[in-house]
Amino acid sequence: MHTCRGNWKSTWLAAGGYDPVARAVFGETNVDGWFLEYDSERAGSFEPLRFVPKGKKVVLGLVSTKTPVLENKDELKRRIDEAARYVPLENLCVSPQCGFASSHHGNLLTEDDQWRKLQLVVEVAREVWGGS
């Protein structure tokens, strides 16, 4: 299940953490996992992840598709460690927070920007979870 606060032409439509809906969304929704937008302060803290049932996956959308600015690798790994206080590391994943083109208008990134961000996701995943 993917949650999004908007991703149209590099803008957003809503702000707010998962706190008000966490118990219902994580505790009462029968899915294998969640793809969650966590690329900015607008998403709030990782504390609502405490309601995620054991064995469920959480994909942390830490890499923004709204801006060409490349995230800091060490900061991404620090945020994954922070989320792992609520969900076991083996049940966490990392990804962009949304698609690079949620509409035919796309976002304000070049194709090269997008590839750099995807490469960053791969590098972070390898460093955190291993693999080749």
C-alpha positions as CSV (number, residue, x, y, z in Angstrom):
1,M,0.0,0.0,0.0
2,H,1.4,3.4,-1.0
3,T,0.6,6.6,0.8
4,C,1.3,10.0,-0.8
5,R,0.8,13.6,0.0
6,G,0.9,14.6,-3.7
7,N,3.6,14.5,-6.4
8,W,2.4,16.8,-9.2
9,K,5.0,18.9,-11.0
10,S,7.3,18.7,-8.0
11,T,4.6,20.0,-5.6
12,W,2.7,18.5,-2.8
13,L,-0.9,18.8,-1.7
14,A,-0.9,17.8,2.0
15,A,1.3,17.8,5.1
16,G,1.2,15.9,8.3
17,G,2.6,12.8,10.0
18,Y,1.1,9.4,10.2
19,D,0.2,9.7,13.8
20,P,-3.6,10.3,13.4
21,V,-4.0,7.3,11.1
22,A,-1.2,4.9,12.2
23,R,-3.2,2.6,14.4
24,A,-5.9,2.0,11.7
25,V,-3.6,2.0,8.7
26,F,-0.9,-0.3,10.1
27,G,-2.9,-2.3,12.6
28,E,-6.1,-2.9,10.7
29,T,-5.1,-2.9,7.0
30,N,-4.5,-6.4,5.6
31,V,-1.5,-5.8,3.3
32,D,2.0,-7.3,3.2
33,G,3.6,-3.9,3.5
34,W,3.5,-0.1,3.0
35,F,5.4,2.3,0.7
36,L,5.6,5.4,2.9
37,E,6.6,9.0,1.9
38,Y,9.3,10.1,4.3
39,D,11.4,12.5,2.2
40,S,10.7,15.6,4.2
41,E,9.7,17.0,7.6
42,R,6.1,17.0,6.3
43,A,5.9,13.3,6.9
44,G,6.5,13.5,10.6
45,S,8.5,11.1,12.7
46,F,9.0,7.4,12.5
47,E,7.3,6.8,15.8
48,P,3.9,5.8,14.2
49,L,5.7,2.8,12.8
50,R,5.4,1.2,16.3
51,F,1.9,0.1,15.1
52,V,3.3,-2.0,12.2
53,P,2.6,-5.6,12.9
54,K,5.5,-8.1,13.1
55,G,6.5,-9.6,9.8
56,K,5.2,-6.7,7.7
57,K,7.4,-4.7,5.3
58,V,7.9,-0.9,5.4
59,V,9.5,0.7,2.4
60,L,10.8,4.1,3.5
61,G,10.4,6.7,0.7
62,L,13.4,8.7,1.8
63,V,14.6,9.9,-1.6
64,S,12.6,12.8,-3.0
65,T,11.3,12.7,-6.6
66,K,10.3,16.4,-6.3
67,T,13.8,18.0,-6.3
68,P,17.0,17.3,-8.2
69,V,19.1,17.7,-5.0
70,L,20.8,14.4,-4.2
71,E,20.3,13.3,-0.7
72,N,23.2,12.6,1.6
73,K,24.0,8.9,1.9
74,D,25.0,9.1,5.6
75,E,21.8,10.9,6.4
76,L,19.7,8.3,4.6
77,K,21.5,5.5,6.6
78,R,20.9,7.5,9.8
79,R,17.2,7.8,9.1
80,I,17.0,4.0,8.3
81,D,18.6,3.3,11.7
82,E,16.1,5.6,13.3
83,A,13.2,3.8,11.7
84,A,14.7,0.5,12.8
85,R,13.9,1.5,16.4
86,Y,10.2,0.8,15.5
87,V,10.4,-1.9,12.7
88,P,13.2,-4.5,12.5
89,L,15.8,-3.6,10.0
90,E,15.2,-6.8,8.0
91,N,11.6,-5.6,7.5
92,L,12.7,-2.2,6.2
93,C,13.5,-1.1,2.6
94,V,14.5,2.2,1.0
95,S,13.1,3.8,-2.1
96,P,12.2,7.1,-3.7
97,Q,9.1,8.6,-2.0
98,C,7.0,8.3,-5.1
99,G,7.3,7.9,-8.9
100,F,9.4,10.3,-10.8
101,A,6.4,11.1,-13.0
102,S,3.1,10.7,-11.2
103,S,1.4,12.6,-14.1
104,H,2.2,13.2,-17.7
105,H,3.7,16.6,-16.6
106,G,6.5,14.9,-14.7
107,N,8.6,16.5,-12.0
108,L,11.3,19.1,-12.1
109,L,14.1,16.6,-12.5
110,T,16.2,15.5,-15.5
111,E,16.6,11.9,-16.5
112,D,20.2,12.1,-15.2
113,D,18.9,13.4,-11.9
114,Q,16.5,10.4,-11.7
115,W,19.3,7.9,-12.5
116,R,21.6,9.5,-9.8
117,K,18.8,9.1,-7.2
118,L,18.1,5.5,-8.2
119,Q,21.9,4.8,-8.0
120,L,21.9,6.3,-4.5
121,V,19.0,4.0,-3.4
122,V,21.0,1.0,-4.7
123,E,24.2,2.1,-2.9
124,V,22.4,2.7,0.4
125,A,20.5,-0.6,0.2
126,R,23.8,-2.5,-0.5
127,E,25.5,-0.8,2.4
128,V,22.7,-1.3,4.9
129,W,21.4,-4.8,3.9
130,G,24.3,-6.2,1.9
131,G,24.1,-7.9,-1.5
132,S,25.7,-7.2,-4.8
